[in-house]
């Protein structure tokens, strides 16, 4: 039975962390920062130019590896809910990037021609012509 109810104004405070727990938390946060940078880096490098697809692949592979390490670490050590949610979200983005990289690798020449065309297109009509050119160069759907 509860013999001493807590006053309404007080909050439960966590006990101070040990040095090992502080070091573990610091390592998790460092890994999380590296993970976020690799996910965002992969996304932005892909946006730059399709010729950097190899760098996008390396950054995506690094983000997947870091994400798995963080997911295991966050689940096992129960360090931070925010890190767990951020890692899951980042892994979803990384999975989408893997699919995007694979599709781009299969249609590399078509995507490169489309990017070059869009780089020269100054009007909406020219951009529309680039999209039509890309659609015509891709294979048709199967019936």
N, C-alpha and C positions, 0 to 999 in steps of 0.2 A: 504494500500500500504506500501511496505517496503521503509522507508525513509533512513535507515542507514544499508547498506549492511555490512556484517561481512568481515573483511580482511581474505584472504585465509590462512594465517598462524595460525590463532587463532582457538582454539577448544572450544566447549561449555563445561563449567564446571558445575558439579552438585552442587546444594546447599548443605551445610553441613547438615548431618543427625541429627535429634533430639535424645535425650537420649532414648526415647521410641523406635525409629526406630533402633538405634544401639543395644538395648537389644533384639528386635525382630529378627534382622539379626543374632546376636550371637546365639540365641536359635535355629534358623533354621539351622545354620551351625553345631551346636552341634548335633542336631537331624540327620542331614545328615551324619555326621561322624559315629554316632551309627548305622545308617542304613547300611552304607558301610561295617562296621566291622561285622554286623550280616549276611549280604549276603555272604561276603567272608568266614566268620567263618563256615557258613552252608556248603558251597561248600568244604572247606578243611577238615572239620570233616567227611563229607561223603566219601571223598577220603581215609581217614585213615583206617577205618574198618566198616563193615556193622553192627557190634554189637553196634556201637554208633548211630544207626538210630534214637533213641529217642532224642538224643541231636541235631541231624540234624533237626529233626522235630520242636523242640523248637526254634532253631535259625531261621529256615525258617518262622515259625509263627510270631516271633518277627520282622523279616525283612518285612513281608507282612504288619503287623500292622504299623510299623514305616513308611513304604513306602506310605501307604494310608494317614497317618497323614501329611507327607511331601508333598504329591501331592496336598492335599487340601490346605495346608498352602502356598505352592509356587504359586498355581493358585489364591488363594484369596488375598494374600498380594503382589503378583507380586514382589517378592524379588530378585530372581536370576534365570536367564535363564539356567545357568549351573546346578543349583540344580534341576530344573525341568527336564532337559534332563537326568541327572544322576539318578534321582528317577524313571523315566519311564524305563530306561535301567535296573536298579536294580530290578524293579517289574517284568520285563520280565524274568530275571534270576531266581527270586523267584518263578514265575509261573512254570518254567521248573523244578525247584527243587521240587516243590509240586508234579508234575507228576512223577518225578524220585523216590521220597519217596514212593508214592503210589504203583508204580510197584515193588519197592524193598520190600515193606511190604508184597505184595501178594506172591512174589517168594522169601521170606526171606531165607529159607533153601537152595535153589538152589544157590542163590547169595553167601551165606556164604561158601558153599562147593567150589564154584568157586574161591573165594578169598583165601581160604586155599590152594587150588591146585596151584594157581598162586604164592603163597608165597613159595611153595616148588619147583616150576619149575625153573630150572636153564638154560635150553636150549630152543631154539625155538621149537624144537620138543615136549618138555614137555608142553610148553605153548599152542601149537596147540592142544595137547591132552586135555588140560583143557577146551579149547573153544569147542571142540567136545563133551566133557562130559556135559558142560553146555547146548549146543544146544539139546542134546539128552534128558536132564532132563526137558526141557521146553515143554509145550504143543504145538502140531502141529497147523498149520493154519487151519482155517475152509475152506472147498472147496467152 
